[in-house]
C-alpha cells in the first residue's frame, strides 16, 4: 500500500511541477510592471503589430457601430457646438 501511495504522490508531483513553474514565471512577468513594459514595448513599435491592431479595431468598429446613425449624431453635435447655433 505504501508503494502505491508513493507512486501516486510522484505522479501528482510530476504533473504539478510544470504548472507551478509556469505560474511562478507568469506571476513574475506580469506583476512586475517594468519587466512587462520592457518585454512588450518592442511589439508596440513594430509596424506589423501596429497595423494588425488597427485592422482588428477597425474591423470590430465596422461590425458593431451603425455608421450612418453615428455620423449623423456626430454631425449634429458639431453643428450644435458651433458659436451662434441654436440648441
HELIX and SHEET records of a PDB file:
HELIX    1   1 UNK A    2  UNK A   31  1                                  30    
HELIX    2   2 UNK A   33  UNK A   45  1                                  13    
HELIX    3   3 UNK A   47  UNK A   64  1                                  18    
HELIX    4   4 UNK A   67  UNK A   81  1                                  15    
END                                                                             
